[in-house]
């Protein structure tokens, strides 16, 4: 049985899909949902599935508190699902090629610091792109520059609002992220 930990900063719709996917699985289980925000809705989603939660500060993250928690739980894969803080080198070194992130665009487009959520969808709209999508990648020391594992694209109509683009991208995230996570285990 493989152990998965999910890090999230926001509402946690991807985290919920992952917990739902692995509920009752013989292959893997979500052993922790951790957030840097004490009021993050993802914590409520985790409690619905009976998954333990953990909150931490940015200084806890850089001091290795989260790393120690993940080691204690024998985590095999760390999944970033809407986690907005930069992962410190010490955590990357503790879990080499075992930290995966999902990005709401076709990297290398619209990646990097500050490029998340609606910021990305607005950039896609402003650029007049005819497609966008998701990228699932390993995490390295630079924002959104790790090895790409999977991408899926969706058409963008010129009449699509950033909110409509977000809905299309979320559909891809929910469809593919749990399957790709399972393939990594």
PyMOL commands that place a pseudoatom at each C-alpha (Angstrom):
pseudoatom trace, name=CA, resn=UNK, resi=1, chain=A, elem=C, hetatm=0, pos=[0.000, 0.000, 0.000]
pseudoatom trace, name=CA, resn=UNK, resi=2, chain=A, elem=C, hetatm=0, pos=[1.417, 3.364, -1.054]
pseudoatom trace, name=CA, resn=UNK, resi=3, chain=A, elem=C, hetatm=0, pos=[0.885, 6.505, 1.018]
pseudoatom trace, name=CA, resn=UNK, resi=4, chain=A, elem=C, hetatm=0, pos=[-0.095, 9.803, -0.600]
pseudoatom trace, name=CA, resn=UNK, resi=5, chain=A, elem=C, hetatm=0, pos=[0.017, 13.233, 1.026]
pseudoatom trace, name=CA, resn=UNK, resi=6, chain=A, elem=C, hetatm=0, pos=[-1.793, 16.152, -0.591]
pseudoatom trace, name=CA, resn=UNK, resi=7, chain=A, elem=C, hetatm=0, pos=[-0.682, 19.769, -0.121]
pseudoatom trace, name=CA, resn=UNK, resi=8, chain=A, elem=C, hetatm=0, pos=[-3.279, 22.414, -0.945]
pseudoatom trace, name=CA, resn=UNK, resi=9, chain=A, elem=C, hetatm=0, pos=[-3.857, 26.092, -0.222]
pseudoatom trace, name=CA, resn=UNK, resi=10, chain=A, elem=C, hetatm=0, pos=[-7.406, 26.599, -1.452]
pseudoatom trace, name=CA, resn=UNK, resi=11, chain=A, elem=C, hetatm=0, pos=[-10.801, 24.997, -1.818]
pseudoatom trace, name=CA, resn=UNK, resi=12, chain=A, elem=C, hetatm=0, pos=[-9.427, 21.578, -2.693]
pseudoatom trace, name=CA, resn=UNK, resi=13, chain=A, elem=C, hetatm=0, pos=[-11.616, 20.332, -5.540]
pseudoatom trace, name=CA, resn=UNK, resi=14, chain=A, elem=C, hetatm=0, pos=[-8.678, 18.379, -6.993]
pseudoatom trace, name=CA, resn=UNK, resi=15, chain=A, elem=C, hetatm=0, pos=[-7.811, 17.031, -3.547]
pseudoatom trace, name=CA, resn=UNK, resi=16, chain=A, elem=C, hetatm=0, pos=[-11.391, 15.832, -3.161]
pseudoatom trace, name=CA, resn=UNK, resi=17, chain=A, elem=C, hetatm=0, pos=[-11.287, 14.014, -6.510]
pseudoatom trace, name=CA, resn=UNK, resi=18, chain=A, elem=C, hetatm=0, pos=[-8.024, 12.334, -5.468]
pseudoatom trace, name=CA, resn=UNK, resi=19, chain=A, elem=C, hetatm=0, pos=[-9.412, 11.266, -2.071]
pseudoatom trace, name=CA, resn=UNK, resi=20, chain=A, elem=C, hetatm=0, pos=[-12.546, 9.967, -3.779]
pseudoatom trace, name=CA, resn=UNK, resi=21, chain=A, elem=C, hetatm=0, pos=[-10.489, 8.056, -6.362]
pseudoatom trace, name=CA, resn=UNK, resi=22, chain=A, elem=C, hetatm=0, pos=[-8.290, 6.305, -3.793]
pseudoatom trace, name=CA, resn=UNK, resi=23, chain=A, elem=C, hetatm=0, pos=[-11.012, 5.653, -1.198]
pseudoatom trace, name=CA, resn=UNK, resi=24, chain=A, elem=C, hetatm=0, pos=[-11.057, 1.893, -0.737]
pseudoatom trace, name=CA, resn=UNK, resi=25, chain=A, elem=C, hetatm=0, pos=[-8.147, 1.359, -3.157]
pseudoatom trace, name=CA, resn=UNK, resi=26, chain=A, elem=C, hetatm=0, pos=[-5.880, -1.625, -2.558]
pseudoatom trace, name=CA, resn=UNK, resi=27, chain=A, elem=C, hetatm=0, pos=[-3.000, 0.217, -4.216]
pseudoatom trace, name=CA, resn=UNK, resi=28, chain=A, elem=C, hetatm=0, pos=[-2.788, 3.558, -2.393]
pseudoatom trace, name=CA, resn=UNK, resi=29, chain=A, elem=C, hetatm=0, pos=[-4.392, 5.747, 0.228]
pseudoatom trace, name=CA, resn=UNK, resi=30, chain=A, elem=C, hetatm=0, pos=[-4.345, 9.425, 1.116]
pseudoatom trace, name=CA, resn=UNK, resi=31, chain=A, elem=C, hetatm=0, pos=[-2.787, 9.586, 4.585]
pseudoatom trace, name=CA, resn=UNK, resi=32, chain=A, elem=C, hetatm=0, pos=[-2.647, 13.373, 4.970]
pseudoatom trace, name=CA, resn=UNK, resi=33, chain=A, elem=C, hetatm=0, pos=[-4.024, 16.619, 3.606]
pseudoatom trace, name=CA, resn=UNK, resi=34, chain=A, elem=C, hetatm=0, pos=[-1.794, 19.520, 4.615]
pseudoatom trace, name=CA, resn=UNK, resi=35, chain=A, elem=C, hetatm=0, pos=[-2.371, 23.226, 4.093]
pseudoatom trace, name=CA, resn=UNK, resi=36, chain=A, elem=C, hetatm=0, pos=[-0.580, 26.460, 4.792]
pseudoatom trace, name=CA, resn=UNK, resi=37, chain=A, elem=C, hetatm=0, pos=[-3.958, 28.114, 5.447]
pseudoatom trace, name=CA, resn=UNK, resi=38, chain=A, elem=C, hetatm=0, pos=[-5.937, 27.269, 8.576]
pseudoatom trace, name=CA, resn=UNK, resi=39, chain=A, elem=C, hetatm=0, pos=[-9.208, 28.345, 6.924]
pseudoatom trace, name=CA, resn=UNK, resi=40, chain=A, elem=C, hetatm=0, pos=[-8.668, 26.441, 3.674]
pseudoatom trace, name=CA, resn=UNK, resi=41, chain=A, elem=C, hetatm=0, pos=[-11.812, 24.574, 2.564]
pseudoatom trace, name=CA, resn=UNK, resi=42, chain=A, elem=C, hetatm=0, pos=[-9.654, 21.592, 1.585]
pseudoatom trace, name=CA, resn=UNK, resi=43, chain=A, elem=C, hetatm=0, pos=[-9.408, 20.773, 5.310]
pseudoatom trace, name=CA, resn=UNK, resi=44, chain=A, elem=C, hetatm=0, pos=[-13.193, 20.334, 5.485]
pseudoatom trace, name=CA, resn=UNK, resi=45, chain=A, elem=C, hetatm=0, pos=[-13.133, 18.184, 2.362]
pseudoatom trace, name=CA, resn=UNK, resi=46, chain=A, elem=C, hetatm=0, pos=[-10.489, 15.958, 3.981]
pseudoatom trace, name=CA, resn=UNK, resi=47, chain=A, elem=C, hetatm=0, pos=[-12.548, 15.495, 7.147]
pseudoatom trace, name=CA, resn=UNK, resi=48, chain=A, elem=C, hetatm=0, pos=[-15.463, 14.321, 4.981]
pseudoatom trace, name=CA, resn=UNK, resi=49, chain=A, elem=C, hetatm=0, pos=[-13.223, 11.424, 3.861]
pseudoatom trace, name=CA, resn=UNK, resi=50, chain=A, elem=C, hetatm=0, pos=[-11.763, 10.829, 7.323]
pseudoatom trace, name=CA, resn=UNK, resi=51, chain=A, elem=C, hetatm=0, pos=[-8.312, 11.907, 6.123]
pseudoatom trace, name=CA, resn=UNK, resi=52, chain=A, elem=C, hetatm=0, pos=[-6.100, 13.494, 8.797]
pseudoatom trace, name=CA, resn=UNK, resi=53, chain=A, elem=C, hetatm=0, pos=[-5.154, 17.136, 8.261]
pseudoatom trace, name=CA, resn=UNK, resi=54, chain=A, elem=C, hetatm=0, pos=[-2.166, 19.250, 9.179]
pseudoatom trace, name=CA, resn=UNK, resi=55, chain=A, elem=C, hetatm=0, pos=[-1.687, 22.995, 8.956]
pseudoatom trace, name=CA, resn=UNK, resi=56, chain=A, elem=C, hetatm=0, pos=[1.655, 24.725, 8.908]
pseudoatom trace, name=CA, resn=UNK, resi=57, chain=A, elem=C, hetatm=0, pos=[3.168, 28.151, 8.412]
pseudoatom trace, name=CA, resn=UNK, resi=58, chain=A, elem=C, hetatm=0, pos=[5.634, 29.215, 5.743]
pseudoatom trace, name=CA, resn=UNK, resi=59, chain=A, elem=C, hetatm=0, pos=[8.376, 29.187, 8.379]
pseudoatom trace, name=CA, resn=UNK, resi=60, chain=A, elem=C, hetatm=0, pos=[7.339, 25.638, 9.399]
pseudoatom trace, name=CA, resn=UNK, resi=61, chain=A, elem=C, hetatm=0, pos=[7.722, 24.649, 5.756]
pseudoatom trace, name=CA, resn=UNK, resi=62, chain=A, elem=C, hetatm=0, pos=[11.224, 26.088, 5.414]
pseudoatom trace, name=CA, resn=UNK, resi=63, chain=A, elem=C, hetatm=0, pos=[12.268, 24.764, 8.836]
pseudoatom trace, name=CA, resn=UNK, resi=64, chain=A, elem=C, hetatm=0, pos=[11.434, 21.194, 7.793]
pseudoatom trace, name=CA, resn=UNK, resi=65, chain=A, elem=C, hetatm=0, pos=[8.396, 20.650, 10.045]
pseudoatom trace, name=CA, resn=UNK, resi=66, chain=A, elem=C, hetatm=0, pos=[6.294, 19.426, 7.104]
pseudoatom trace, name=CA, resn=UNK, resi=67, chain=A, elem=C, hetatm=0, pos=[9.154, 17.273, 5.777]
pseudoatom trace, name=CA, resn=UNK, resi=68, chain=A, elem=C, hetatm=0, pos=[9.412, 15.491, 9.133]
pseudoatom trace, name=CA, resn=UNK, resi=69, chain=A, elem=C, hetatm=0, pos=[5.640, 14.951, 9.253]
pseudoatom trace, name=CA, resn=UNK, resi=70, chain=A, elem=C, hetatm=0, pos=[5.691, 13.403, 5.757]
pseudoatom trace, name=CA, resn=UNK, resi=71, chain=A, elem=C, hetatm=0, pos=[8.612, 11.133, 6.672]
pseudoatom trace, name=CA, resn=UNK, resi=72, chain=A, elem=C, hetatm=0, pos=[6.871, 10.046, 9.865]
pseudoatom trace, name=CA, resn=UNK, resi=73, chain=A, elem=C, hetatm=0, pos=[3.839, 8.980, 7.800]
pseudoatom trace, name=CA, resn=UNK, resi=74, chain=A, elem=C, hetatm=0, pos=[6.044, 7.062, 5.318]
pseudoatom trace, name=CA, resn=UNK, resi=75, chain=A, elem=C, hetatm=0, pos=[4.698, 9.093, 2.415]
pseudoatom trace, name=CA, resn=UNK, resi=76, chain=A, elem=C, hetatm=0, pos=[5.539, 7.670, -1.004]
pseudoatom trace, name=CA, resn=UNK, resi=77, chain=A, elem=C, hetatm=0, pos=[4.178, 10.531, -3.124]
pseudoatom trace, name=CA, resn=UNK, resi=78, chain=A, elem=C, hetatm=0, pos=[3.554, 14.193, -2.318]
pseudoatom trace, name=CA, resn=UNK, resi=79, chain=A, elem=C, hetatm=0, pos=[0.808, 15.699, -4.478]
pseudoatom trace, name=CA, resn=UNK, resi=80, chain=A, elem=C, hetatm=0, pos=[0.471, 19.465, -4.893]
pseudoatom trace, name=CA, resn=UNK, resi=81, chain=A, elem=C, hetatm=0, pos=[-3.152, 20.288, -5.652]
pseudoatom trace, name=CA, resn=UNK, resi=82, chain=A, elem=C, hetatm=0, pos=[-3.476, 24.049, -5.682]
pseudoatom trace, name=CA, resn=UNK, resi=83, chain=A, elem=C, hetatm=0, pos=[-0.563, 24.573, -3.314]
pseudoatom trace, name=CA, resn=UNK, resi=84, chain=A, elem=C, hetatm=0, pos=[0.840, 28.064, -3.752]
pseudoatom trace, name=CA, resn=UNK, resi=85, chain=A, elem=C, hetatm=0, pos=[4.050, 28.167, -1.719]
pseudoatom trace, name=CA, resn=UNK, resi=86, chain=A, elem=C, hetatm=0, pos=[7.406, 27.332, -3.255]
pseudoatom trace, name=CA, resn=UNK, resi=87, chain=A, elem=C, hetatm=0, pos=[8.635, 23.921, -2.191]
pseudoatom trace, name=CA, resn=UNK, resi=88, chain=A, elem=C, hetatm=0, pos=[11.956, 24.267, -0.337]
pseudoatom trace, name=CA, resn=UNK, resi=89, chain=A, elem=C, hetatm=0, pos=[15.006, 22.393, -1.580]
pseudoatom trace, name=CA, resn=UNK, resi=90, chain=A, elem=C, hetatm=0, pos=[15.117, 20.338, 1.622]
pseudoatom trace, name=CA, resn=UNK, resi=91, chain=A, elem=C, hetatm=0, pos=[11.666, 18.870, 0.907]
pseudoatom trace, name=CA, resn=UNK, resi=92, chain=A, elem=C, hetatm=0, pos=[12.593, 18.188, -2.729]
pseudoatom trace, name=CA, resn=UNK, resi=93, chain=A, elem=C, hetatm=0, pos=[15.754, 16.406, -1.573]
pseudoatom trace, name=CA, resn=UNK, resi=94, chain=A, elem=C, hetatm=0, pos=[13.791, 14.352, 0.988]
pseudoatom trace, name=CA, resn=UNK, resi=95, chain=A, elem=C, hetatm=0, pos=[11.339, 13.206, -1.722]
pseudoatom trace, name=CA, resn=UNK, resi=96, chain=A, elem=C, hetatm=0, pos=[13.345, 13.178, -4.975]
pseudoatom trace, name=CA, resn=UNK, resi=97, chain=A, elem=C, hetatm=0, pos=[11.103, 12.779, -8.024]
pseudoatom trace, name=CA, resn=UNK, resi=98, chain=A, elem=C, hetatm=0, pos=[8.246, 11.973, -5.638]
pseudoatom trace, name=CA, resn=UNK, resi=99, chain=A, elem=C, hetatm=0, pos=[6.566, 15.397, -5.585]
pseudoatom trace, name=CA, resn=UNK, resi=100, chain=A, elem=C, hetatm=0, pos=[4.057, 16.042, -8.351]
pseudoatom trace, name=CA, resn=UNK, resi=101, chain=A, elem=C, hetatm=0, pos=[2.168, 19.219, -9.234]
pseudoatom trace, name=CA, resn=UNK, resi=102, chain=A, elem=C, hetatm=0, pos=[-0.711, 20.075, -11.523]
pseudoatom trace, name=CA, resn=UNK, resi=103, chain=A, elem=C, hetatm=0, pos=[-0.645, 23.379, -13.415]
pseudoatom trace, name=CA, resn=UNK, resi=104, chain=A, elem=C, hetatm=0, pos=[-3.697, 24.894, -15.164]
pseudoatom trace, name=CA, resn=UNK, resi=105, chain=A, elem=C, hetatm=0, pos=[-1.963, 25.571, -18.485]
pseudoatom trace, name=CA, resn=UNK, resi=106, chain=A, elem=C, hetatm=0, pos=[0.148, 23.855, -21.097]
pseudoatom trace, name=CA, resn=UNK, resi=107, chain=A, elem=C, hetatm=0, pos=[3.618, 24.499, -19.713]
pseudoatom trace, name=CA, resn=UNK, resi=108, chain=A, elem=C, hetatm=0, pos=[5.967, 26.112, -20.491]
pseudoatom trace, name=CA, resn=UNK, resi=109, chain=A, elem=C, hetatm=0, pos=[3.249, 28.682, -21.277]
pseudoatom trace, name=CA, resn=UNK, resi=110, chain=A, elem=C, hetatm=0, pos=[1.952, 30.662, -18.300]
pseudoatom trace, name=CA, resn=UNK, resi=111, chain=A, elem=C, hetatm=0, pos=[4.174, 29.060, -15.690]
pseudoatom trace, name=CA, resn=UNK, resi=112, chain=A, elem=C, hetatm=0, pos=[6.246, 30.557, -12.915]
pseudoatom trace, name=CA, resn=UNK, resi=113, chain=A, elem=C, hetatm=0, pos=[5.800, 32.573, -9.762]
pseudoatom trace, name=CA, resn=UNK, resi=114, chain=A, elem=C, hetatm=0, pos=[2.352, 34.141, -9.492]
pseudoatom trace, name=CA, resn=UNK, resi=115, chain=A, elem=C, hetatm=0, pos=[0.940, 32.081, -12.347]
pseudoatom trace, name=CA, resn=UNK, resi=116, chain=A, elem=C, hetatm=0, pos=[-1.929, 30.126, -10.828]
pseudoatom trace, name=CA, resn=UNK, resi=117, chain=A, elem=C, hetatm=0, pos=[-5.707, 29.882, -11.034]
pseudoatom trace, name=CA, resn=UNK, resi=118, chain=A, elem=C, hetatm=0, pos=[-7.550, 32.788, -12.610]
pseudoatom trace, name=CA, resn=UNK, resi=119, chain=A, elem=C, hetatm=0, pos=[-4.266, 34.614, -13.317]
pseudoatom trace, name=CA, resn=UNK, resi=120, chain=A, elem=C, hetatm=0, pos=[-3.464, 31.850, -15.811]
pseudoatom trace, name=CA, resn=UNK, resi=121, chain=A, elem=C, hetatm=0, pos=[-6.936, 31.713, -17.368]
pseudoatom trace, name=CA, resn=UNK, resi=122, chain=A, elem=C, hetatm=0, pos=[-6.956, 35.509, -17.789]
pseudoatom trace, name=CA, resn=UNK, resi=123, chain=A, elem=C, hetatm=0, pos=[-3.533, 35.324, -19.483]
pseudoatom trace, name=CA, resn=UNK, resi=124, chain=A, elem=C, hetatm=0, pos=[-4.837, 32.642, -21.877]
pseudoatom trace, name=CA, resn=UNK, resi=125, chain=A, elem=C, hetatm=0, pos=[-7.853, 34.848, -22.700]
pseudoatom trace, name=CA, resn=UNK, resi=126, chain=A, elem=C, hetatm=0, pos=[-5.717, 37.988, -23.116]
pseudoatom trace, name=CA, resn=UNK, resi=127, chain=A, elem=C, hetatm=0, pos=[-3.335, 36.169, -25.472]
pseudoatom trace, name=CA, resn=UNK, resi=128, chain=A, elem=C, hetatm=0, pos=[-6.205, 34.906, -27.623]
pseudoatom trace, name=CA, resn=UNK, resi=129, chain=A, elem=C, hetatm=0, pos=[-4.976, 31.322, -27.351]
pseudoatom trace, name=CA, resn=UNK, resi=130, chain=A, elem=C, hetatm=0, pos=[-7.124, 28.766, -29.138]
pseudoatom trace, name=CA, resn=UNK, resi=131, chain=A, elem=C, hetatm=0, pos=[-6.244, 26.026, -26.678]
pseudoatom trace, name=CA, resn=UNK, resi=132, chain=A, elem=C, hetatm=0, pos=[-5.144, 25.593, -23.114]
pseudoatom trace, name=CA, resn=UNK, resi=133, chain=A, elem=C, hetatm=0, pos=[-5.028, 22.650, -20.776]
pseudoatom trace, name=CA, resn=UNK, resi=134, chain=A, elem=C, hetatm=0, pos=[-3.257, 21.046, -17.873]
pseudoatom trace, name=CA, resn=UNK, resi=135, chain=A, elem=C, hetatm=0, pos=[0.278, 19.971, -17.168]
pseudoatom trace, name=CA, resn=UNK, resi=136, chain=A, elem=C, hetatm=0, pos=[1.198, 17.418, -14.527]
pseudoatom trace, name=CA, resn=UNK, resi=137, chain=A, elem=C, hetatm=0, pos=[4.879, 17.605, -13.695]
pseudoatom trace, name=CA, resn=UNK, resi=138, chain=A, elem=C, hetatm=0, pos=[7.481, 16.641, -11.149]
pseudoatom trace, name=CA, resn=UNK, resi=139, chain=A, elem=C, hetatm=0, pos=[8.532, 19.425, -8.805]
pseudoatom trace, name=CA, resn=UNK, resi=140, chain=A, elem=C, hetatm=0, pos=[12.075, 20.765, -8.842]
pseudoatom trace, name=CA, resn=UNK, resi=141, chain=A, elem=C, hetatm=0, pos=[13.689, 23.861, -7.352]
pseudoatom trace, name=CA, resn=UNK, resi=142, chain=A, elem=C, hetatm=0, pos=[12.044, 26.232, -9.874]
pseudoatom trace, name=CA, resn=UNK, resi=143, chain=A, elem=C, hetatm=0, pos=[8.351, 27.059, -10.219]
pseudoatom trace, name=CA, resn=UNK, resi=144, chain=A, elem=C, hetatm=0, pos=[6.703, 24.926, -12.930]
pseudoatom trace, name=CA, resn=UNK, resi=145, chain=A, elem=C, hetatm=0, pos=[9.952, 23.736, -14.513]
pseudoatom trace, name=CA, resn=UNK, resi=146, chain=A, elem=C, hetatm=0, pos=[10.060, 20.086, -13.436]
pseudoatom trace, name=CA, resn=UNK, resi=147, chain=A, elem=C, hetatm=0, pos=[9.887, 17.154, -15.828]
pseudoatom trace, name=CA, resn=UNK, resi=148, chain=A, elem=C, hetatm=0, pos=[6.516, 17.049, -17.596]
pseudoatom trace, name=CA, resn=UNK, resi=149, chain=A, elem=C, hetatm=0, pos=[4.684, 13.767, -17.048]
pseudoatom trace, name=CA, resn=UNK, resi=150, chain=A, elem=C, hetatm=0, pos=[1.344, 14.455, -18.732]
pseudoatom trace, name=CA, resn=UNK, resi=151, chain=A, elem=C, hetatm=0, pos=[-0.504, 17.157, -20.645]
pseudoatom trace, name=CA, resn=UNK, resi=152, chain=A, elem=C, hetatm=0, pos=[-4.074, 17.376, -21.917]
pseudoatom trace, name=CA, resn=UNK, resi=153, chain=A, elem=C, hetatm=0, pos=[-5.502, 20.189, -24.033]
pseudoatom trace, name=CA, resn=UNK, resi=154, chain=A, elem=C, hetatm=0, pos=[-8.913, 21.723, -24.501]
pseudoatom trace, name=CA, resn=UNK, resi=155, chain=A, elem=C, hetatm=0, pos=[-10.160, 24.186, -27.132]
pseudoatom trace, name=CA, resn=UNK, resi=156, chain=A, elem=C, hetatm=0, pos=[-10.730, 27.811, -26.141]
pseudoatom trace, name=CA, resn=UNK, resi=157, chain=A, elem=C, hetatm=0, pos=[-13.367, 29.775, -28.043]
pseudoatom trace, name=CA, resn=UNK, resi=158, chain=A, elem=C, hetatm=0, pos=[-12.855, 33.482, -28.576]
pseudoatom trace, name=CA, resn=UNK, resi=159, chain=A, elem=C, hetatm=0, pos=[-16.109, 34.028, -26.673]
pseudoatom trace, name=CA, resn=UNK, resi=160, chain=A, elem=C, hetatm=0, pos=[-14.935, 32.076, -23.594]
pseudoatom trace, name=CA, resn=UNK, resi=161, chain=A, elem=C, hetatm=0, pos=[-14.559, 34.135, -20.441]
pseudoatom trace, name=CA, resn=UNK, resi=162, chain=A, elem=C, hetatm=0, pos=[-11.702, 33.382, -18.035]
pseudoatom trace, name=CA, resn=UNK, resi=163, chain=A, elem=C, hetatm=0, pos=[-14.330, 31.679, -15.836]
pseudoatom trace, name=CA, resn=UNK, resi=164, chain=A, elem=C, hetatm=0, pos=[-15.447, 29.456, -18.744]
pseudoatom trace, name=CA, resn=UNK, resi=165, chain=A, elem=C, hetatm=0, pos=[-11.813, 28.605, -19.454]
pseudoatom trace, name=CA, resn=UNK, resi=166, chain=A, elem=C, hetatm=0, pos=[-11.370, 27.714, -15.777]
pseudoatom trace, name=CA, resn=UNK, resi=167, chain=A, elem=C, hetatm=0, pos=[-14.343, 25.329, -15.938]
pseudoatom trace, name=CA, resn=UNK, resi=168, chain=A, elem=C, hetatm=0, pos=[-12.879, 23.544, -18.970]
pseudoatom trace, name=CA, resn=UNK, resi=169, chain=A, elem=C, hetatm=0, pos=[-9.486, 23.235, -17.286]
pseudoatom trace, name=CA, resn=UNK, resi=170, chain=A, elem=C, hetatm=0, pos=[-10.997, 21.984, -14.007]
pseudoatom trace, name=CA, resn=UNK, resi=171, chain=A, elem=C, hetatm=0, pos=[-12.810, 19.263, -15.947]
pseudoatom trace, name=CA, resn=UNK, resi=172, chain=A, elem=C, hetatm=0, pos=[-9.455, 18.087, -17.332]
pseudoatom trace, name=CA, resn=UNK, resi=173, chain=A, elem=C, hetatm=0, pos=[-7.828, 18.238, -13.896]
pseudoatom trace, name=CA, resn=UNK, resi=174, chain=A, elem=C, hetatm=0, pos=[-10.558, 16.166, -12.287]
pseudoatom trace, name=CA, resn=UNK, resi=175, chain=A, elem=C, hetatm=0, pos=[-10.558, 13.646, -15.128]
pseudoatom trace, name=CA, resn=UNK, resi=176, chain=A, elem=C, hetatm=0, pos=[-6.818, 13.024, -15.390]
pseudoatom trace, name=CA, resn=UNK, resi=177, chain=A, elem=C, hetatm=0, pos=[-4.985, 13.919, -12.158]
pseudoatom trace, name=CA, resn=UNK, resi=178, chain=A, elem=C, hetatm=0, pos=[-6.021, 10.867, -10.072]
pseudoatom trace, name=CA, resn=UNK, resi=179, chain=A, elem=C, hetatm=0, pos=[-5.164, 8.467, -12.940]
pseudoatom trace, name=CA, resn=UNK, resi=180, chain=A, elem=C, hetatm=0, pos=[-1.746, 10.028, -13.453]
pseudoatom trace, name=CA, resn=UNK, resi=181, chain=A, elem=C, hetatm=0, pos=[-1.064, 9.873, -9.714]
pseudoatom trace, name=CA, resn=UNK, resi=182, chain=A, elem=C, hetatm=0, pos=[-1.928, 6.180, -9.733]
pseudoatom trace, name=CA, resn=UNK, resi=183, chain=A, elem=C, hetatm=0, pos=[0.441, 5.591, -12.667]
pseudoatom trace, name=CA, resn=UNK, resi=184, chain=A, elem=C, hetatm=0, pos=[3.273, 7.194, -10.663]
pseudoatom trace, name=CA, resn=UNK, resi=185, chain=A, elem=C, hetatm=0, pos=[2.819, 4.744, -7.820]
for i in range(1, 185): cmd.bond("trace and resi %d" % i, "trace and resi %d" % (i + 1))
show_as sticks, trace
zoom trace
